[in-house]
Amino acid sequence: FVLTYVKCPLDVCIKRDNKGLYKKAIAGEIKNFTGISHPFEEPINPEIIIETDKESSKECKKKIIKKLEDLGYLLK
């Protein structure tokens, strides 16, 4: 098990939301929506942090693979 935090600011999550779930949650149509009407708790001491607003999907993939190699879960 490798705790991985896929970090993304709320405004970016809202902008990327193709299904309109954040809009519904903000309007009160969805209850207990994480980050809106329900608190979001960042993980404590994740082994990998992926910042999707700052890194491309290719960079994220490389970062995950490198960490899994470094931890011995994947062969180099």
N, CA, C and O atoms as a Tripos MOL2 file, in Angstrom:
@<TRIPOS>MOLECULE
protein
  304   303    76     0     0
PROTEIN
NO_CHARGES

@<TRIPOS>ATOM
      1 N           0.8460   -1.1850    0.0000 N.3       1 PHE1
      2 CA          0.0000    0.0000    0.0000 C.3       1 PHE1
      3 C           0.8840    1.2380    0.0000 C.2       1 PHE1
      4 O           1.7870    1.3600    0.8280 O.2       1 PHE1
      5 N           0.6310    2.1420   -0.9110 N.am      2 VAL2
      6 CA          1.3710    3.3970   -0.9910 C.3       2 VAL2
      7 C           0.3400    4.5260   -0.9600 C.2       2 VAL2
      8 O          -0.4480    4.6880   -1.8930 O.2       2 VAL2
      9 N           0.3560    5.3020    0.1240 N.am      3 LEU3
     10 CA         -0.5940    6.4040    0.2450 C.3       3 LEU3
     11 C          -0.2290    7.4900   -0.7600 C.2       3 LEU3
     12 O           0.8510    8.0770   -0.6950 O.2       3 LEU3
     13 N          -1.1360    7.7450   -1.6810 N.am      4 THR4
     14 CA         -0.9210    8.7230   -2.7400 C.3       4 THR4
     15 C          -1.9760    9.8090   -2.6350 C.2       4 THR4
     16 O          -3.1750    9.5290   -2.6160 O.2       4 THR4
     17 N          -1.5220   11.0400   -2.5670 N.am      5 TYR5
     18 CA         -2.4150   12.1930   -2.4760 C.3       5 TYR5
     19 C          -2.4620   12.8720   -3.8360 C.2       5 TYR5
     20 O          -1.4720   13.4500   -4.2860 O.2       5 TYR5
     21 N          -3.6080   12.7990   -4.4830 N.am      6 VAL6
     22 CA         -3.8130   13.4950   -5.7460 C.3       6 VAL6
     23 C          -4.3830   14.8590   -5.3770 C.2       6 VAL6
     24 O          -5.5800   15.0110   -5.1330 O.2       6 VAL6
     25 N          -3.4960   15.8400   -5.3440 N.am      7 LYS7
     26 CA         -3.8170   17.1740   -4.8360 C.3       7 LYS7
     27 C          -4.2850   18.0820   -5.9730 C.2       7 LYS7
     28 O          -3.6590   18.1590   -7.0300 O.2       7 LYS7
     29 N          -5.3960   18.7620   -5.7260 N.am      8 CYS8
     30 CA         -5.9280   19.6810   -6.7220 C.3       8 CYS8
     31 C          -6.7480   20.7440   -5.9990 C.2       8 CYS8
     32 O          -7.6320   20.4050   -5.2120 O.2       8 CYS8
     33 N          -6.4740   22.0200   -6.2520 N.am      9 PRO9
     34 CA         -7.2480   23.0740   -5.6070 C.3       9 PRO9
     35 C          -8.7360   22.9850   -5.9720 C.2       9 PRO9
     36 O          -9.0960   22.5430   -7.0630 O.2       9 PRO9
     37 N          -9.5760   23.4080   -5.0490 N.am     10 LEU10
     38 CA        -11.0190   23.3350   -5.2480 C.3      10 LEU10
     39 C         -11.4600   24.0510   -6.5230 C.2      10 LEU10
     40 O         -12.2960   23.5300   -7.2620 O.2      10 LEU10
     41 N         -10.9160   25.2250   -6.7880 N.am     11 ASP11
     42 CA        -11.3360   25.9620   -7.9860 C.3      11 ASP11
     43 C         -11.0100   25.2010   -9.2690 C.2      11 ASP11
     44 O         -11.7470   25.2950  -10.2500 O.2      11 ASP11
     45 N          -9.9220   24.4570   -9.2670 N.am     12 VAL12
     46 CA         -9.5590   23.6510  -10.4360 C.3      12 VAL12
     47 C         -10.4950   22.4480  -10.5470 C.2      12 VAL12
     48 O         -10.9060   22.0850  -11.6490 O.2      12 VAL12
     49 N         -10.8320   21.8320   -9.4190 N.am     13 CYS13
     50 CA        -11.7980   20.7190   -9.4270 C.3      13 CYS13
     51 C         -13.1250   21.1780  -10.0180 C.2      13 CYS13
     52 O         -13.7250   20.4870  -10.8420 O.2      13 CYS13
     53 N         -13.5740   22.3530   -9.5870 N.am     14 ILE14
     54 CA        -14.8420   22.8930  -10.0860 C.3      14 ILE14
     55 C         -14.7560   23.1500  -11.5940 C.2      14 ILE14
     56 O         -15.6880   22.8370  -12.3340 O.2      14 ILE14
     57 N         -13.6440   23.7160  -12.0400 N.am     15 LYS15
     58 CA        -13.4590   24.0180  -13.4650 C.3      15 LYS15
     59 C         -13.4360   22.7360  -14.3100 C.2      15 LYS15
     60 O         -13.9140   22.7370  -15.4440 O.2      15 LYS15
     61 N         -12.8900   21.6600  -13.7730 N.am     16 ARG16
     62 CA        -12.7580   20.3990  -14.5180 C.3      16 ARG16
     63 C         -14.0000   19.5120  -14.4300 C.2      16 ARG16
     64 O         -14.0590   18.4730  -15.0870 O.2      16 ARG16
     65 N         -14.9760   19.9010  -13.6410 N.am     17 ASP17
     66 CA        -16.1410   19.0620  -13.3560 C.3      17 ASP17
     67 C         -17.1060   19.0060  -14.5400 C.2      17 ASP17
     68 O         -17.9700   19.8710  -14.6840 O.2      17 ASP17
     69 N         -16.9550   17.9940  -15.3770 N.am     18 ASN18
     70 CA        -17.7990   17.8380  -16.5630 C.3      18 ASN18
     71 C         -19.2300   17.4290  -16.2350 C.2      18 ASN18
     72 O         -20.1410   17.6780  -17.0240 O.2      18 ASN18
     73 N         -19.4340   16.8060  -15.0830 N.am     19 LYS19
     74 CA        -20.7650   16.3090  -14.7210 C.3      19 LYS19
     75 C         -21.6000   17.3410  -13.9660 C.2      19 LYS19
     76 O         -22.7940   17.1290  -13.7490 O.2      19 LYS19
     77 N         -20.9930   18.4450  -13.5660 N.am     20 GLY20
     78 CA        -21.7320   19.4780  -12.8620 C.3      20 GLY20
     79 C         -22.0330   19.1600  -11.4090 C.2      20 GLY20
     80 O         -22.9290   19.7600  -10.8150 O.2      20 GLY20
     81 N         -21.2960   18.2230  -10.8300 N.am     21 LEU21
     82 CA        -21.5540   17.8250   -9.4440 C.3      21 LEU21
     83 C         -21.2210   18.9330   -8.4520 C.2      21 LEU21
     84 O         -21.9480   19.1320   -7.4790 O.2      21 LEU21
     85 N         -20.1350   19.6510   -8.6900 N.am     22 TYR22
     86 CA        -19.7780   20.7460   -7.7810 C.3      22 TYR22
     87 C         -20.8410   21.8420   -7.8310 C.2      22 TYR22
     88 O         -21.2220   22.3870   -6.7950 O.2      22 TYR22
     89 N         -21.3120   22.1580   -9.0140 N.am     23 LYS23
     90 CA        -22.3570   23.1720   -9.1680 C.3      23 LYS23
     91 C         -23.5990   22.7680   -8.3760 C.2      23 LYS23
     92 O         -24.2000   23.5960   -7.6920 O.2      23 LYS23
     93 N         -23.9800   21.4990   -8.4710 N.am     24 LYS24
     94 CA        -25.1430   21.0040   -7.7220 C.3      24 LYS24
     95 C         -24.8860   21.0510   -6.2220 C.2      24 LYS24
     96 O         -25.7730   21.4100   -5.4470 O.2      24 LYS24
     97 N         -23.6760   20.6890   -5.8130 N.am     25 ALA25
     98 CA        -23.3400   20.7040   -4.3840 C.3      25 ALA25
     99 C         -23.3530   22.1270   -3.8420 C.2      25 ALA25
    100 O         -23.8470   22.3670   -2.7400 O.2      25 ALA25
    101 N         -22.8180   23.0620   -4.6000 N.am     26 ILE26
    102 CA        -22.8100   24.4660   -4.1860 C.3      26 ILE26
    103 C         -24.2400   24.9950   -4.0690 C.2      26 ILE26
    104 O         -24.5350   25.8090   -3.1940 O.2      26 ILE26
    105 N         -25.1200   24.5330   -4.9470 N.am     27 ALA27
    106 CA        -26.5290   24.9440   -4.9240 C.3      27 ALA27
    107 C         -27.3230   24.2230   -3.8340 C.2      27 ALA27
    108 O         -28.5010   24.5130   -3.6270 O.2      27 ALA27
    109 N         -26.6750   23.2790   -3.1370 N.am     28 GLY28
    110 CA        -27.3520   22.5500   -2.0690 C.3      28 GLY28
    111 C         -28.1350   21.3410   -2.5340 C.2      28 GLY28
    112 O         -28.8800   20.7450   -1.7560 O.2      28 GLY28
    113 N         -27.9760   20.9710   -3.7970 N.am     29 GLU29
    114 CA        -28.7040   19.8300   -4.3460 C.3      29 GLU29
    115 C         -28.0610   18.4940   -3.9830 C.2      29 GLU29
    116 O         -28.7170   17.4530   -4.0290 O.2      29 GLU29
    117 N         -26.7900   18.5240   -3.6260 N.am     30 ILE30
    118 CA        -26.0800   17.3170   -3.1920 C.3      30 ILE30
    119 C         -25.5620   17.5800   -1.7870 C.2      30 ILE30
    120 O         -24.8140   18.5310   -1.5630 O.2      30 ILE30
    121 N         -25.9560   16.7460   -0.8550 N.am     31 LYS31
    122 CA        -25.5360   16.8970    0.5410 C.3      31 LYS31
    123 C         -24.2360   16.1290    0.7850 C.2      31 LYS31
    124 O         -23.9240   15.1740    0.0740 O.2      31 LYS31
    125 N         -23.4870   16.5580    1.7950 N.am     32 ASN32
    126 CA        -22.2500   15.8880    2.2190 C.3      32 ASN32
    127 C         -21.2570   15.7080    1.0730 C.2      32 ASN32
    128 O         -20.6280   14.6560    0.9510 O.2      32 ASN32
    129 N         -21.1200   16.7110    0.2550 N.am     33 PHE33
    130 CA        -20.1950   16.6670   -0.8760 C.3      33 PHE33
    131 C         -18.8290   17.1430   -0.3900 C.2      33 PHE33
    132 O         -18.6840   18.2750    0.0720 O.2      33 PHE33
    133 N         -17.8470   16.2830   -0.4960 N.am     34 THR34
    134 CA        -16.5160   16.5820    0.0250 C.3      34 THR34
    135 C         -15.9560   17.8700   -0.5770 C.2      34 THR34
    136 O         -15.9360   18.0590   -1.7930 O.2      34 THR34
    137 N         -15.5040   18.7470    0.3170 N.am     35 GLY35
    138 CA        -14.9220   20.0150   -0.0970 C.3      35 GLY35
    139 C         -15.9250   21.1480   -0.1830 C.2      35 GLY35
    140 O         -15.5370   22.3150   -0.2280 O.2      35 GLY35
    141 N         -17.2120   20.8200   -0.2070 N.am     36 ILE36
    142 CA        -18.2540   21.8440   -0.2780 C.3      36 ILE36
    143 C         -19.0560   21.8430    1.0260 C.2      36 ILE36
    144 O         -18.9360   22.7700    1.8270 O.2      36 ILE36
    145 N         -19.8630   20.8200    1.2380 N.am     37 SER37
    146 CA        -20.6890   20.7560    2.4490 C.3      37 SER37
    147 C         -20.1770   19.7190    3.4450 C.2      37 SER37
    148 O         -20.7680   19.5180    4.5060 O.2      37 SER37
    149 N         -19.0990   19.0810    3.1010 N.am     38 HIS38
    150 CA        -18.4610   18.0870    3.9680 C.3      38 HIS38
    151 C         -16.9660   18.3790    3.9430 C.2      38 HIS38
    152 O         -16.4000   18.6080    2.8730 O.2      38 HIS38
    153 N         -16.3160   18.3760    5.1130 N.am     39 PRO39
    154 CA        -14.8940   18.7530    5.1340 C.3      39 PRO39
    155 C         -13.9970   17.7870    4.3570 C.2      39 PRO39
    156 O         -14.2400   16.5810    4.3090 O.2      39 PRO39
    157 N         -12.9680   18.3490    3.7620 N.am     40 PHE40
    158 CA        -11.9370   17.5500    3.0990 C.3      40 PHE40
    159 C         -10.7490   17.4660    4.0370 C.2      40 PHE40
    160 O         -10.2950   18.4790    4.5690 O.2      40 PHE40
    161 N         -10.2560   16.2770    4.2350 N.am     41 GLU41
    162 CA         -9.0950   16.0770    5.1060 C.3      41 GLU41
    163 C          -7.9190   15.6050    4.2630 C.2      41 GLU41
    164 O          -7.9660   14.5360    3.6540 O.2      41 GLU41
    165 N          -6.8640   16.4140    4.2340 N.am     42 GLU42
    166 CA         -5.6590   16.0050    3.5120 C.3      42 GLU42
    167 C          -5.0450   14.8120    4.2270 C.2      42 GLU42
    168 O          -5.0520   14.7600    5.4570 O.2      42 GLU42
    169 N          -4.5140   13.8520    3.4770 N.am     43 PRO43
    170 CA         -3.8720   12.7080    4.1160 C.3      43 PRO43
    171 C          -2.6200   13.1290    4.8790 C.2      43 PRO43
    172 O          -1.9250   14.0700    4.4940 O.2      43 PRO43
    173 N          -2.3520   12.4240    5.9490 N.am     44 ILE44
    174 CA         -1.1630   12.6930    6.7570 C.3      44 ILE44
    175 C          -0.0080   11.8590    6.2170 C.2      44 ILE44
    176 O          -0.1270   10.6400    6.0930 O.2      44 ILE44
    177 N           1.0920   12.4980    5.9010 N.am     45 ASN45
    178 CA          2.3170   11.8490    5.4210 C.3      45 ASN45
    179 C           2.1220   10.9360    4.2130 C.2      45 ASN45
    180 O           2.5110    9.7690    4.2660 O.2      45 ASN45
    181 N           1.5330   11.4330    3.1280 N.am     46 PRO46
    182 CA          1.4360   10.5790    1.9410 C.3      46 PRO46
    183 C           2.8260   10.3080    1.3800 C.2      46 PRO46
    184 O           3.7200   11.1490    1.4770 O.2      46 PRO46
    185 N           2.9980    9.1410    0.8010 N.am     47 GLU47
    186 CA          4.2960    8.7880    0.2210 C.3      47 GLU47
    187 C           4.4910    9.4360   -1.1510 C.2      47 GLU47
    188 O           5.6190    9.6730   -1.5850 O.2      47 GLU47
    189 N           3.3870    9.7140   -1.8140 N.am     48 ILE48
    190 CA          3.4430   10.3740   -3.1160 C.3      48 ILE48
    191 C           2.4230   11.5140   -3.1010 C.2      48 ILE48
    192 O           1.2850   11.3370   -2.6660 O.2      48 ILE48
    193 N           2.8440   12.6760   -3.5790 N.am     49 ILE49
    194 CA          1.9160   13.7930   -3.7550 C.3      49 ILE49
    195 C           1.9280   14.1640   -5.2300 C.2      49 ILE49
    196 O           2.9670   14.5200   -5.7860 O.2      49 ILE49
    197 N           0.7710   14.0750   -5.8490 N.am     50 ILE50
    198 CA          0.6060   14.4190   -7.2520 C.3      50 ILE50
    199 C          -0.1960   15.7140   -7.3080 C.2      50 ILE50
    200 O          -1.3240   15.7690   -6.8180 O.2      50 ILE50
    201 N           0.3800   16.7550   -7.9020 N.am     51 GLU51
    202 CA         -0.3040   18.0460   -7.9940 C.3      51 GLU51
    203 C          -0.8060   18.2290   -9.4250 C.2      51 GLU51
    204 O          -0.0840   18.7030  -10.3020 O.2      51 GLU51
    205 N          -2.0600   17.8420   -9.6330 N.am     52 THR52
    206 CA         -2.5880   17.7970  -10.9940 C.3      52 THR52
    207 C          -2.7750   19.1650  -11.6320 C.2      52 THR52
    208 O          -2.9460   19.2600  -12.8470 O.2      52 THR52
    209 N          -2.7450   20.2240  -10.8320 N.am     53 ASP53
    210 CA         -2.8500   21.5650  -11.4110 C.3      53 ASP53
    211 C          -1.4890   22.1090  -11.8380 C.2      53 ASP53
    212 O          -1.4130   23.1130  -12.5470 O.2      53 ASP53
    213 N          -0.4170   21.4480  -11.4070 N.am     54 LYS54
    214 CA          0.9400   21.9210  -11.7090 C.3      54 LYS54
    215 C           1.7250   20.9490  -12.5860 C.2      54 LYS54
    216 O           2.7100   21.3360  -13.2160 O.2      54 LYS54
    217 N           1.2950   19.6980  -12.6270 N.am     55 GLU55
    218 CA          2.0310   18.6610  -13.3560 C.3      55 GLU55
    219 C           1.1480   18.0770  -14.4560 C.2      55 GLU55
    220 O          -0.0590   17.9150  -14.2770 O.2      55 GLU55
    221 N           1.7560   17.7690  -15.5810 N.am     56 SER56
    222 CA          1.0110   17.1270  -16.6630 C.3      56 SER56
    223 C           0.7230   15.6820  -16.2760 C.2      56 SER56
    224 O           1.3270   15.1470  -15.3470 O.2      56 SER56
    225 N          -0.1960   15.0630  -16.9890 N.am     57 SER57
    226 CA         -0.4940   13.6610  -16.6960 C.3      57 SER57
    227 C           0.7470   12.7910  -16.9130 C.2      57 SER57
    228 O           0.9490   11.8090  -16.1990 O.2      57 SER57
    229 N           1.5710   13.1470  -17.8900 N.am     58 LYS58
    230 CA          2.8110   12.4080  -18.1510 C.3      58 LYS58
    231 C           3.7760   12.5450  -16.9690 C.2      58 LYS58
    232 O           4.3910   11.5640  -16.5510 O.2      58 LYS58
    233 N           3.9060   13.7680  -16.4320 N.am     59 GLU59
    234 CA          4.7750   13.9930  -15.2680 C.3      59 GLU59
    235 C           4.2530   13.2360  -14.0470 C.2      59 GLU59
    236 O           5.0320   12.6640  -13.2850 O.2      59 GLU59
    237 N           2.9380   13.2350  -13.8680 N.am     60 CYS60
    238 CA          2.3350   12.5140  -12.7350 C.3      60 CYS60
    239 C           2.6410   11.0240  -12.8320 C.2      60 CYS60
    240 O           3.0200   10.3890  -11.8470 O.2      60 CYS60
    241 N           2.4700   10.4770  -14.0320 N.am     61 LYS61
    242 CA          2.7370    9.0550  -14.2500 C.3      61 LYS61
    243 C           4.1930    8.7270  -13.9430 C.2      61 LYS61
    244 O           4.4770    7.7400  -13.2640 O.2      61 LYS61
    245 N           5.1140    9.5440  -14.4360 N.am     62 LYS62
    246 CA          6.5450    9.3180  -14.1850 C.3      62 LYS62
    247 C           6.8610    9.3680  -12.6930 C.2      62 LYS62
    248 O           7.6360    8.5560  -12.1870 O.2      62 LYS62
    249 N           6.2610   10.3190  -11.9990 N.am     63 LYS63
    250 CA          6.4950   10.4810  -10.5660 C.3      63 LYS63
    251 C           6.0220    9.2490   -9.7920 C.2      63 LYS63
    252 O           6.7100    8.7760   -8.8870 O.2      63 LYS63
    253 N           4.8510    8.7370  -10.1510 N.am     64 ILE64
    254 CA          4.3090    7.5500   -9.4820 C.3      64 ILE64
    255 C           5.1860    6.3350   -9.7570 C.2      64 ILE64
    256 O           5.5290    5.5950   -8.8360 O.2      64 ILE64
    257 N           5.5450    6.1290  -11.0080 N.am     65 ILE65
    258 CA          6.3750    4.9750  -11.3690 C.3      65 ILE65
    259 C           7.7310    5.0400  -10.6810 C.2      65 ILE65
    260 O           8.2120    4.0270  -10.1720 O.2      65 ILE65
    261 N           8.3530    6.2130  -10.6560 N.am     66 LYS66
    262 CA          9.6540    6.3540   -9.9980 C.3      66 LYS66
    263 C           9.5560    6.0180   -8.5170 C.2      66 LYS66
    264 O          10.4110    5.3110   -7.9820 O.2      66 LYS66
    265 N           8.5320    6.5120   -7.8580 N.am     67 LYS67
    266 CA          8.3740    6.2410   -6.4230 C.3      67 LYS67
    267 C           8.1430    4.7500   -6.1830 C.2      67 LYS67
    268 O           8.7050    4.1840   -5.2450 O.2      67 LYS67
    269 N           7.3320    4.1120   -7.0100 N.am     68 LEU68
    270 CA          7.0920    2.6740   -6.8650 C.3      68 LEU68
    271 C           8.3670    1.8750   -7.1170 C.2      68 LEU68
    272 O           8.5950    0.8510   -6.4730 O.2      68 LEU68
    273 N           9.1980    2.3360   -8.0500 N.am     69 GLU69
    274 CA         10.5000    1.7010   -8.2740 C.3      69 GLU69
    275 C          11.3990    1.9030   -7.0590 C.2      69 GLU69
    276 O          12.0350    0.9600   -6.5890 O.2      69 GLU69
    277 N          11.4500    3.1380   -6.5480 N.am     70 ASP70
    278 CA         12.2900    3.4480   -5.3850 C.3      70 ASP70
    279 C          11.8900    2.6210   -4.1630 C.2      70 ASP70
    280 O          12.7390    2.2450   -3.3540 O.2      70 ASP70
    281 N          10.6000    2.3450   -4.0360 N.am     71 LEU71
    282 CA         10.1030    1.5600   -2.8980 C.3      71 LEU71
    283 C          10.2230    0.0520   -3.1280 C.2      71 LEU71
    284 O           9.9620   -0.7380   -2.2210 O.2      71 LEU71
    285 N          10.6150   -0.3430   -4.3370 N.am     72 GLY72
    286 CA         10.8020   -1.7570   -4.6370 C.3      72 GLY72
    287 C           9.5440   -2.4770   -5.0980 C.2      72 GLY72
    288 O           9.5330   -3.7050   -5.1780 O.2      72 GLY72
    289 N           8.4850   -1.7340   -5.4030 N.am     73 TYR73
    290 CA          7.2480   -2.3520   -5.8880 C.3      73 TYR73
    291 C           7.3080   -2.6500   -7.3770 C.2      73 TYR73
    292 O           6.5970   -3.5260   -7.8700 O.2      73 TYR73
    293 N           8.1580   -1.9220   -8.0960 N.am     74 LEU74
    294 CA          8.3730   -2.1460   -9.5220 C.3      74 LEU74
    295 C           9.8630   -2.2970   -9.7670 C.2      74 LEU74
    296 O          10.6810   -1.6700   -9.0950 O.2      74 LEU74
    297 N          10.2090   -3.1340  -10.7360 N.am     75 LEU75
    298 CA         11.6130   -3.2830  -11.1090 C.3      75 LEU75
    299 C          12.0050   -2.1480  -12.0330 C.2      75 LEU75
    300 O          11.2170   -1.7120  -12.8720 O.2      75 LEU75
    301 N          13.2420   -1.6690  -11.8690 N.am     76 LYS76
    302 CA         13.7460   -0.5830  -12.7250 C.3      76 LYS76
    303 C          14.2110   -1.1280  -14.0420 C.2      76 LYS76
    304 O          14.6680   -0.3690  -14.8970 O.2      76 LYS76
@<TRIPOS>BOND
     1     1     2 1
     2     2     3 1
     3     3     4 2
     4     3     5 am
     5     5     6 1
     6     6     7 1
     7     7     8 2
     8     7     9 am
     9     9    10 1
    10    10    11 1
    11    11    12 2
    12    11    13 am
    13    13    14 1
    14    14    15 1
    15    15    16 2
    16    15    17 am
    17    17    18 1
    18    18    19 1
    19    19    20 2
    20    19    21 am
    21    21    22 1
    22    22    23 1
    23    23    24 2
    24    23    25 am
    25    25    26 1
    26    26    27 1
    27    27    28 2
    28    27    29 am
    29    29    30 1
    30    30    31 1
    31    31    32 2
    32    31    33 am
    33    33    34 1
    34    34    35 1
    35    35    36 2
    36    35    37 am
    37    37    38 1
    38    38    39 1
    39    39    40 2
    40    39    41 am
    41    41    42 1
    42    42    43 1
    43    43    44 2
    44    43    45 am
    45    45    46 1
    46    46    47 1
    47    47    48 2
    48    47    49 am
    49    49    50 1
    50    50    51 1
    51    51    52 2
    52    51    53 am
    53    53    54 1
    54    54    55 1
    55    55    56 2
    56    55    57 am
    57    57    58 1
    58    58    59 1
    59    59    60 2
    60    59    61 am
    61    61    62 1
    62    62    63 1
    63    63    64 2
    64    63    65 am
    65    65    66 1
    66    66    67 1
    67    67    68 2
    68    67    69 am
    69    69    70 1
    70    70    71 1
    71    71    72 2
    72    71    73 am
    73    73    74 1
    74    74    75 1
    75    75    76 2
    76    75    77 am
    77    77    78 1
    78    78    79 1
    79    79    80 2
    80    79    81 am
    81    81    82 1
    82    82    83 1
    83    83    84 2
    84    83    85 am
    85    85    86 1
    86    86    87 1
    87    87    88 2
    88    87    89 am
    89    89    90 1
    90    90    91 1
    91    91    92 2
    92    91    93 am
    93    93    94 1
    94    94    95 1
    95    95    96 2
    96    95    97 am
    97    97    98 1
    98    98    99 1
    99    99   100 2
   100    99   101 am
   101   101   102 1
   102   102   103 1
   103   103   104 2
   104   103   105 am
   105   105   106 1
   106   106   107 1
   107   107   108 2
   108   107   109 am
   109   109   110 1
   110   110   111 1
   111   111   112 2
   112   111   113 am
   113   113   114 1
   114   114   115 1
   115   115   116 2
   116   115   117 am
   117   117   118 1
   118   118   119 1
   119   119   120 2
   120   119   121 am
   121   121   122 1
   122   122   123 1
   123   123   124 2
   124   123   125 am
   125   125   126 1
   126   126   127 1
   127   127   128 2
   128   127   129 am
   129   129   130 1
   130   130   131 1
   131   131   132 2
   132   131   133 am
   133   133   134 1
   134   134   135 1
   135   135   136 2
   136   135   137 am
   137   137   138 1
   138   138   139 1
   139   139   140 2
   140   139   141 am
   141   141   142 1
   142   142   143 1
   143   143   144 2
   144   143   145 am
   145   145   146 1
   146   146   147 1
   147   147   148 2
   148   147   149 am
   149   149   150 1
   150   150   151 1
   151   151   152 2
   152   151   153 am
   153   153   154 1
   154   154   155 1
   155   155   156 2
   156   155   157 am
   157   157   158 1
   158   158   159 1
   159   159   160 2
   160   159   161 am
   161   161   162 1
   162   162   163 1
   163   163   164 2
   164   163   165 am
   165   165   166 1
   166   166   167 1
   167   167   168 2
   168   167   169 am
   169   169   170 1
   170   170   171 1
   171   171   172 2
   172   171   173 am
   173   173   174 1
   174   174   175 1
   175   175   176 2
   176   175   177 am
   177   177   178 1
   178   178   179 1
   179   179   180 2
   180   179   181 am
   181   181   182 1
   182   182   183 1
   183   183   184 2
   184   183   185 am
   185   185   186 1
   186   186   187 1
   187   187   188 2
   188   187   189 am
   189   189   190 1
   190   190   191 1
   191   191   192 2
   192   191   193 am
   193   193   194 1
   194   194   195 1
   195   195   196 2
   196   195   197 am
   197   197   198 1
   198   198   199 1
   199   199   200 2
   200   199   201 am
   201   201   202 1
   202   202   203 1
   203   203   204 2
   204   203   205 am
   205   205   206 1
   206   206   207 1
   207   207   208 2
   208   207   209 am
   209   209   210 1
   210   210   211 1
   211   211   212 2
   212   211   213 am
   213   213   214 1
   214   214   215 1
   215   215   216 2
   216   215   217 am
   217   217   218 1
   218   218   219 1
   219   219   220 2
   220   219   221 am
   221   221   222 1
   222   222   223 1
   223   223   224 2
   224   223   225 am
   225   225   226 1
   226   226   227 1
   227   227   228 2
   228   227   229 am
   229   229   230 1
   230   230   231 1
   231   231   232 2
   232   231   233 am
   233   233   234 1
   234   234   235 1
   235   235   236 2
   236   235   237 am
   237   237   238 1
   238   238   239 1
   239   239   240 2
   240   239   241 am
   241   241   242 1
   242   242   243 1
   243   243   244 2
   244   243   245 am
   245   245   246 1
   246   246   247 1
   247   247   248 2
   248   247   249 am
   249   249   250 1
   250   250   251 1
   251   251   252 2
   252   251   253 am
   253   253   254 1
   254   254   255 1
   255   255   256 2
   256   255   257 am
   257   257   258 1
   258   258   259 1
   259   259   260 2
   260   259   261 am
   261   261   262 1
   262   262   263 1
   263   263   264 2
   264   263   265 am
   265   265   266 1
   266   266   267 1
   267   267   268 2
   268   267   269 am
   269   269   270 1
   270   270   271 1
   271   271   272 2
   272   271   273 am
   273   273   274 1
   274   274   275 1
   275   275   276 2
   276   275   277 am
   277   277   278 1
   278   278   279 1
   279   279   280 2
   280   279   281 am
   281   281   282 1
   282   282   283 1
   283   283   284 2
   284   283   285 am
   285   285   286 1
   286   286   287 1
   287   287   288 2
   288   287   289 am
   289   289   290 1
   290   290   291 1
   291   291   292 2
   292   291   293 am
   293   293   294 1
   294   294   295 1
   295   295   296 2
   296   295   297 am
   297   297   298 1
   298   298   299 1
   299   299   300 2
   300   299   301 am
   301   301   302 1
   302   302   303 1
   303   303   304 2
@<TRIPOS>SUBSTRUCTURE
     1 PHE1         2 RESIDUE 1 A PHE
     2 VAL2         6 RESIDUE 1 A VAL
     3 LEU3        10 RESIDUE 1 A LEU
     4 THR4        14 RESIDUE 1 A THR
     5 TYR5        18 RESIDUE 1 A TYR
     6 VAL6        22 RESIDUE 1 A VAL
     7 LYS7        26 RESIDUE 1 A LYS
     8 CYS8        30 RESIDUE 1 A CYS
     9 PRO9        34 RESIDUE 1 A PRO
    10 LEU10       38 RESIDUE 1 A LEU
    11 ASP11       42 RESIDUE 1 A ASP
    12 VAL12       46 RESIDUE 1 A VAL
    13 CYS13       50 RESIDUE 1 A CYS
    14 ILE14       54 RESIDUE 1 A ILE
    15 LYS15       58 RESIDUE 1 A LYS
    16 ARG16       62 RESIDUE 1 A ARG
    17 ASP17       66 RESIDUE 1 A ASP
    18 ASN18       70 RESIDUE 1 A ASN
    19 LYS19       74 RESIDUE 1 A LYS
    20 GLY20       78 RESIDUE 1 A GLY
    21 LEU21       82 RESIDUE 1 A LEU
    22 TYR22       86 RESIDUE 1 A TYR
    23 LYS23       90 RESIDUE 1 A LYS
    24 LYS24       94 RESIDUE 1 A LYS
    25 ALA25       98 RESIDUE 1 A ALA
    26 ILE26      102 RESIDUE 1 A ILE
    27 ALA27      106 RESIDUE 1 A ALA
    28 GLY28      110 RESIDUE 1 A GLY
    29 GLU29      114 RESIDUE 1 A GLU
    30 ILE30      118 RESIDUE 1 A ILE
    31 LYS31      122 RESIDUE 1 A LYS
    32 ASN32      126 RESIDUE 1 A ASN
    33 PHE33      130 RESIDUE 1 A PHE
    34 THR34      134 RESIDUE 1 A THR
    35 GLY35      138 RESIDUE 1 A GLY
    36 ILE36      142 RESIDUE 1 A ILE
    37 SER37      146 RESIDUE 1 A SER
    38 HIS38      150 RESIDUE 1 A HIS
    39 PRO39      154 RESIDUE 1 A PRO
    40 PHE40      158 RESIDUE 1 A PHE
    41 GLU41      162 RESIDUE 1 A GLU
    42 GLU42      166 RESIDUE 1 A GLU
    43 PRO43      170 RESIDUE 1 A PRO
    44 ILE44      174 RESIDUE 1 A ILE
    45 ASN45      178 RESIDUE 1 A ASN
    46 PRO46      182 RESIDUE 1 A PRO
    47 GLU47      186 RESIDUE 1 A GLU
    48 ILE48      190 RESIDUE 1 A ILE
    49 ILE49      194 RESIDUE 1 A ILE
    50 ILE50      198 RESIDUE 1 A ILE
    51 GLU51      202 RESIDUE 1 A GLU
    52 THR52      206 RESIDUE 1 A THR
    53 ASP53      210 RESIDUE 1 A ASP
    54 LYS54      214 RESIDUE 1 A LYS
    55 GLU55      218 RESIDUE 1 A GLU
    56 SER56      222 RESIDUE 1 A SER
    57 SER57      226 RESIDUE 1 A SER
    58 LYS58      230 RESIDUE 1 A LYS
    59 GLU59      234 RESIDUE 1 A GLU
    60 CYS60      238 RESIDUE 1 A CYS
    61 LYS61      242 RESIDUE 1 A LYS
    62 LYS62      246 RESIDUE 1 A LYS
    63 LYS63      250 RESIDUE 1 A LYS
    64 ILE64      254 RESIDUE 1 A ILE
    65 ILE65      258 RESIDUE 1 A ILE
    66 LYS66      262 RESIDUE 1 A LYS
    67 LYS67      266 RESIDUE 1 A LYS
    68 LEU68      270 RESIDUE 1 A LEU
    69 GLU69      274 RESIDUE 1 A GLU
    70 ASP70      278 RESIDUE 1 A ASP
    71 LEU71      282 RESIDUE 1 A LEU
    72 GLY72      286 RESIDUE 1 A GLY
    73 TYR73      290 RESIDUE 1 A TYR
    74 LEU74      294 RESIDUE 1 A LEU
    75 LEU75      298 RESIDUE 1 A LEU
    76 LYS76      302 RESIDUE 1 A LYS
